[in-house]
Every structure is written in C-alpha cells, then in structure tokens.
Amino acid sequence: MKEAIVAAGPQVQIIDSPIPSPNDDQVLIRVVVSGCNPKDWKLPGMMPDTPPLNQGDDIAGIVEKVGSRVWEFKPGDRVAAFHEMLTPHGSWAEYAVAWQHTTFHIPKETSFEEAAALPLAAMTAALGLFSRLGLPEPWVKAVSDEERQTTPLVIYGASSAVGYYALQLAKRSNIHPLICIAGRAGGERIAPLLDQDKGDVLIDYREGEQAVVEGIKKALNGRPLLHALDAVSEKGTPEHLAQVLSQPVKKGDKEVRAKATFVLFGKMGVPDFVDQSTTLVGSVHQDEKDFGYVWYRYMARGLQEGWFKAQRTEVLPGGLAGVQEGLERLKDGKASAVKYVYRIQETEGVERSEE
C-alpha cells in the first residue's frame, strides 16, 4: 500500500508499505479521507533522532478487518477513528489501524471529509472542557441550568478546530456566557452559534491586547472568570488571560480556584493562583480510555441529531501527494477556520474502488 511519512522540515515521502494487521482490540480501516493537524509538522522537528513516521491520526473510512475482541464494528462499517499518535500505521496510508475505543460509527448523513475533521481536535476540546476544566457534562443532573448559565467560559481561538468544537460542546452543556475570541473567521463561523440573550460575545483579537482584555471584562459583568480554554496557547494569549482570570473565590465553605487549560506544552504565563493544565489528547490512549470511549460515541450521536457539526474542510488535491502542501500551509499559519483533508484514492498508484 502507499503511505506518507514525514521528516523534519517538514519533508514528506510516499513509500510502499505492507498492509498492517490489527491486534485483538484494534480495527483495520481502509482510509477514504484523512485529516492533518498542526502537530503533524511540529513533532518531527521536535524529535530529530526519530525516524520519519506516518503522522496522520484522523481516520475516516470503511472497516476492513477487526480483532478478535472487537464487538462493536464489522467489515463494511463507515467509521472515523483517532489513531494512536507516534505509533505505526497512521491515517496517511491506504489502510490504518485504530483501537476500538477510539473508533466510532459515522451517520450516513456525515461525509468522510467531515468525519476526517473530527477525531483529534474534537476530543481535545472535550478533554479540555470536561476533564481539565471540570465543567459539567451535558447529562450531569446535579448541576442546575441556572448554575450552568452563570458560568463564564473563555474560549481563546474559537474559530480554530479545537475552539470550534469546544464552543459546540459547551453550548450542548448549556454553559454561558461563552466569551469567544477569534479573528477574521469569527463573524462568519462563530457569531451565528452564540446566544446573546445568555451573554455570549465574540471578541476580535485583531483589535489588540487591550481590546481583548477589556472585552472579556465587559462580558463578565462583574462575575469571576474561573474557566478558560486556550486553543492558541502562544503569541501572548496566556498573558491576556492572566489579566482576567480571577483570584480564588469562596463558594460556601470551599475555596474555588480558576482553571485554565492550554493545548501546548510548557508553563504558561498565568498567575500561580490559577490551576493550569495542558490538554493532551493522547490521554485517551492512556489513562482516559473511558472518557474517549464515551465521548466519541456521544459526538457520533450529535452528528446524527445535528447539534454537532464538523469544522469546514478543504480537500487538497493529489491524495497523499497533498500532505506536503498541507503541512507547509499549517506551518506558515495559512489555515483559518479550515481543516485540510486528503482523499487517499487520489494518490497516484492507488487503485480506485467504490466507497
């Protein structure tokens, strides 16, 4: 089969590889469409001593074969999956392997292109909101609507893939006001999703740091800011949040500390009184397997019911030959509210088949 591997640069090479076999708990998927993410060009440069690797982790395709302990899927099923990062048999190939708990059915109304935009970024958003920030999940009955609708949440980079999904999931959990910070795509993609009656606002980061900080303070309307998800985590965004995140507040006999979660490594520039974390999506292949299992299936339900939608996609031509261009665009910061995806059958030398 054809497979794309990536070295630092990024430098992409298309090679011939054997079709992999799933283990007892895995699914072999014939990849129809694969997505790409910023980490795909970053990681090879961070690990120069690691041999070039197929960095693709967003799979959308058709089940080819299942392991002996796989009960939820069968050959012929339309699925999406999150491939385990930095392991062999990723999505930039004719066939890829995924664990059954990070594989999920996609509704017939959802295209493979849309499905390929979901796995890594959508799960990052879910982890950030509900595992790192500790916000109540939609089905939790112990938290009232009144409490949910008086829980300000800042989503910095709301038009990014992670931010776009975080916005939808927070809305599903009835969290408000949503204070969304975005750029040129905000008016088109983010504003229509906001509920002004519940205090939701859109702030344009292009107006500068002071405008962002003052916009957040105005939206808070005197309430403490205890939750922030930073889907950018660079170029000053943590420092902006540092000016608005609240000191610990008393709720009954408990002291509640502000929480901020970031999508990049390293200690960010927020005060020590804020509990900060990094949202690492790879945790669903480690100690948060149950979280990943439940949320992928809930997202699939959201796709079917229409309250959850994929980010806008752009198909780059040439199949795996387009991976190079996609990574270069990501590296150069040219992607704005769009997910680059590849139709594997467009790769030269790949036999076309019916989907």
HUMO-V741246 format. One record per pair of residues at least 24 apart in sequence whose C-alpha atoms are under 8 Angstrom apart, sorted by the first residue. I is the first residue (numbers start at 1). J is the second residue. D is the distance in Angstrom with one decimal. If there is no record, write none. Layout:
((I:J:D) (I:J:D))
This chain:
((1:93:7.1) (1:94:5.9) (1:95:7.5) (1:350:7.7) (2:93:5.6) (2:94:6.0) (2:349:7.8) (2:350:7.1) (3:54:7.2) (3:92:5.8) (3:93:4.1) (3:94:6.8) (3:320:7.4) (4:53:8.0) (4:54:5.8) (4:92:5.5) (4:93:6.4) (4:320:6.2) (4:323:7.8) (5:52:5.6) (5:53:4.7) (5:54:4.2) (5:55:6.9) (5:92:7.8) (6:41:7.8) (6:44:7.0) (6:52:5.1) (6:53:5.5) (6:54:6.2) (6:55:6.8) (7:44:5.5) (7:45:7.5) (7:48:8.0) (7:51:7.4) (7:52:4.7) (7:53:7.1) (8:41:7.3) (8:42:7.9) (8:43:8.0) (8:44:4.7) (8:45:4.5) (8:48:6.7) (8:52:8.0) (9:41:7.5) (9:44:7.8) (9:45:6.8) (10:41:5.7) (10:44:7.4) (10:45:7.7) (10:324:7.3) (10:327:6.9) (10:328:7.2) (11:324:6.9) (12:323:7.1) (12:324:5.6) (14:320:7.3) (14:321:7.5) (19:95:6.4) (20:89:6.8) (20:95:7.3) (20:96:7.3) (20:97:7.3) (21:97:7.6) (22:65:7.5) (22:66:6.6) (22:67:5.9) (22:97:6.2) (22:98:7.9) (23:67:5.5) (23:68:7.8) (24:66:7.6) (24:67:3.9) (24:68:4.8) (24:69:5.2) (24:70:6.9) (25:66:7.8) (25:67:5.4) (25:68:7.0) (25:69:5.5) (25:70:5.6) (25:99:6.1) (25:100:6.0) (26:66:6.3) (26:67:5.4) (26:70:6.9) (26:97:6.6) (26:98:5.5) (26:99:4.3) (26:100:5.2) (27:63:6.9) (27:64:7.7) (27:65:6.1) (27:66:4.6) (27:67:6.2) (27:70:7.6) (27:97:5.7) (27:98:5.4) (27:99:6.1) (27:100:6.0) (27:103:8.0) (28:63:6.1) (28:64:5.5) (28:65:5.1) (28:66:6.1) (28:95:6.8) (28:96:5.9) (28:97:4.7) (28:98:6.7) (29:61:6.1) (29:62:5.5) (29:63:4.5) (29:64:5.2) (29:65:7.1) (29:95:5.6) (29:96:5.3) (29:97:6.2) (29:98:7.7) (30:61:5.5) (30:62:5.2) (30:63:6.2) (30:64:5.9) (30:94:5.9) (30:95:4.5) (30:96:6.6) (31:59:6.4) (31:60:5.9) (31:61:4.5) (31:62:6.7) (31:91:6.7) (31:93:6.9) (31:94:5.4) (31:95:5.4) (31:96:6.5) (31:344:6.7) (32:59:8.0) (32:60:5.9) (32:61:4.6) (32:62:7.3) (32:94:7.7) (32:112:6.8) (32:343:5.9) (32:344:5.6) (32:345:7.0) (32:355:7.7) (33:59:6.7) (33:60:5.3) (33:61:6.5) (33:112:5.9) (33:113:5.9) (33:116:6.1) (33:341:6.6) (33:342:5.4) (33:343:4.5) (33:344:5.8) (34:58:5.5) (34:59:5.1) (34:60:6.1) (34:91:5.8) (34:92:6.5) (34:113:7.7) (34:116:5.3) (34:117:7.9) (34:341:5.5) (34:342:5.3) (34:343:6.8) (34:344:7.3) (35:59:7.0) (35:116:5.2) (35:117:5.8) (35:339:7.1) (35:340:6.0) (35:341:4.2) (35:342:6.4) (36:326:7.5) (36:327:7.7) (36:339:7.3) (36:340:6.1) (36:341:6.4) (37:330:7.8) (37:339:8.0) (38:327:7.5) (38:330:5.9) (38:331:7.2) (40:327:7.2) (41:327:5.8) (41:328:7.9) (41:330:7.8) (41:331:6.9) (53:86:7.5) (53:88:7.3) (54:88:6.9) (54:89:7.0) (54:90:5.5) (54:91:7.4) (54:92:6.2) (55:85:7.2) (55:86:6.8) (55:90:6.2) (55:91:7.6) (55:92:7.2) (56:83:7.6) (56:90:5.0) (56:91:4.5) (56:92:5.1) (57:81:8.0) (57:82:5.6) (57:83:4.6) (57:84:6.8) (57:85:6.4) (57:90:5.7) (57:91:5.4) (57:92:7.9) (57:119:8.0) (57:120:7.1) (58:82:5.4) (58:83:6.6) (58:91:6.2) (58:116:5.5) (58:117:7.0) (58:118:7.2) (58:119:5.7) (58:120:6.3) (59:83:7.1) (59:91:5.4) (59:96:7.6) (59:115:7.8) (59:116:5.6) (59:119:7.5) (60:112:5.5) (60:113:7.5) (60:115:5.8) (60:116:5.0) (61:112:6.6) (62:355:7.9) (70:100:6.6) (72:100:7.9) (77:105:7.3) (78:105:6.0) (78:106:6.0) (78:107:7.9) (79:103:6.7) (79:104:5.5) (79:105:4.4) (79:106:5.2) (80:104:5.6) (80:105:6.4) (80:106:6.5) (80:115:6.0) (80:116:6.7) (80:119:7.1) (81:119:6.0) (82:119:5.1) (82:120:6.1) (84:282:7.1) (84:285:6.6) (85:282:6.8) (92:320:6.6) (92:344:7.7) (93:320:7.5) (93:344:7.1) (94:344:6.4) (94:345:7.9) (94:350:7.9) (101:289:7.1) (101:290:8.0) (101:292:6.9) (101:293:4.9) (102:284:7.7) (102:292:6.3) (102:293:6.0) (102:296:6.8) (103:296:7.4) (104:296:6.2) (104:297:6.1) (104:300:6.9) (105:297:7.7) (105:300:6.6) (106:300:6.0) (106:303:7.7) (107:300:7.2) (107:303:7.0) (107:304:5.7) (109:304:7.3) (110:303:7.2) (110:304:7.9) (113:313:6.9) (113:315:7.8) (113:341:6.8) (114:310:5.5) (114:311:7.2) (114:312:7.6) (114:313:6.8) (115:310:7.0) (116:341:7.0) (117:310:6.2) (117:311:6.4) (117:313:7.0) (117:339:6.1) (117:340:8.0) (117:341:7.3) (118:310:6.2) (118:311:7.6) (119:296:8.0) (120:281:6.9) (121:161:5.9) (121:162:4.9) (121:165:7.4) (122:161:7.5) (122:162:6.1) (122:165:5.5) (122:166:7.4) (123:281:6.5) (123:292:7.2) (123:295:7.5) (123:296:7.5) (124:162:6.4) (124:279:6.6) (124:280:7.0) (124:281:5.1) (125:162:5.2) (125:163:6.9) (125:165:6.0) (125:166:4.8) (125:169:7.9) (126:165:8.0) (126:166:6.6) (126:169:7.1) (126:295:7.5) (127:279:6.6) (127:281:7.2) (128:229:6.7) (128:261:6.4) (128:262:8.0) (128:279:5.6) (129:166:7.1) (129:170:7.5) (129:229:7.2) (132:261:6.5) (132:277:6.8) (132:278:8.0) (132:279:6.9) (133:227:6.4) (133:228:7.7) (133:229:7.9) (133:259:5.9) (133:260:6.8) (133:261:6.9) (136:173:7.0) (137:173:5.8) (138:172:6.2) (138:173:4.1) (138:174:7.4) (139:173:7.8) (145:174:7.0) (148:173:7.7) (148:174:6.0) (148:175:4.9) (148:176:6.5) (149:174:6.4) (149:175:5.3) (149:176:4.4) (149:177:6.5) (149:198:7.1) (150:175:7.5) (150:176:6.0) (150:177:6.8) (151:175:6.2) (151:176:5.7) (151:177:6.6) (151:226:7.9) (152:176:5.5) (152:177:4.8) (152:178:6.1) (152:179:7.2) (152:220:6.9) (152:223:7.8) (152:224:7.8) (152:225:6.1) (152:226:7.3) (152:227:6.9) (153:177:6.4) (153:178:5.2) (153:179:6.0) (153:225:7.2) (153:226:7.5) (153:227:5.2) (153:228:5.6) (153:229:7.7) (154:178:6.2) (154:179:4.7) (154:180:5.9) (154:181:7.6) (154:227:6.6) (154:228:4.6) (154:229:6.2) (154:230:7.9) (155:179:6.2) (155:180:4.9) (155:181:6.3) (155:228:6.1) (155:229:5.0) (155:230:6.0) (155:231:7.2) (156:180:6.1) (156:181:4.9) (156:182:6.9) (156:228:7.6) (156:229:6.3) (156:230:4.7) (156:231:5.7) (156:232:6.6) (156:237:7.5) (157:181:5.6) (157:182:5.1) (157:183:8.0) (157:230:6.7) (157:231:5.2) (157:232:5.6) (158:182:5.4) (158:186:7.5) (158:190:7.1) (158:231:7.4) (159:183:7.6) (159:185:6.4) (159:186:6.1) (159:189:6.9) (159:190:6.5) (159:336:7.5) (159:337:5.3) (160:231:7.1) (160:232:8.0) (160:336:7.1) (160:337:5.4) (160:338:7.7) (161:311:6.4) (161:337:6.8) (161:338:7.5) (161:339:7.3) (162:231:6.1) (163:231:5.7) (164:190:7.5) (164:311:7.0) (165:310:7.9) (165:311:7.8) (168:193:7.9) (168:307:7.7) (168:308:6.4) (169:308:7.7) (172:307:7.7) (176:200:6.6) (177:201:7.6) (177:219:7.8) (179:203:7.4) (179:216:6.8) (179:219:7.0) (181:205:6.2) (181:212:7.7) (185:336:6.9) (185:337:6.2) (189:337:7.8) (209:240:6.6) (212:240:7.5) (213:240:6.3) (213:241:7.6) (213:243:6.9) (213:244:6.8) (216:244:7.3) (217:244:6.8) (224:249:7.9) (225:258:6.9) (226:257:6.8) (226:258:3.9) (226:259:5.7) (226:260:7.9) (227:258:6.0) (227:259:5.1) (227:260:5.9) (228:259:6.5) (228:260:4.7) (228:261:6.5) (229:260:5.9) (229:261:5.1) (229:262:6.3) (230:260:7.4) (230:261:6.2) (230:262:5.0) (230:263:6.8) (231:262:6.3) (231:263:5.7) (232:262:7.5) (232:263:6.9) (232:264:8.0) (233:262:5.6) (233:263:6.2) (233:264:6.0) (233:268:7.8) (238:268:6.0) (238:269:5.5) (238:270:6.2) (239:268:8.0) (239:269:5.4) (239:270:6.3) (241:270:7.1) (242:269:6.8) (242:270:4.6) (242:271:6.3) (245:274:7.4) (246:274:7.9) (247:273:6.4) (247:274:7.5) (248:273:7.0) (311:337:7.3) (311:338:6.5) (311:339:6.6) (312:337:6.8) (312:338:5.1) (312:339:6.2) (313:338:5.3) (313:339:4.6) (313:340:5.8) (313:341:6.6) (314:338:6.6) (314:339:6.1) (314:340:5.0) (314:341:6.1) (315:340:6.0) (315:341:5.0) (315:342:5.6) (315:343:7.2) (316:340:6.6) (316:341:6.3) (316:342:5.8) (317:342:7.1) (317:343:7.8) (317:346:7.3) (318:342:7.7) (318:343:7.8) (318:346:5.2) (318:347:5.4) (318:348:7.3) (319:343:4.9) (319:344:4.7) (319:345:6.4) (319:346:4.5) (319:347:4.3) (319:348:7.8) (320:344:6.1) (320:346:7.6) (320:347:5.5) (321:347:6.4) (321:348:8.0))
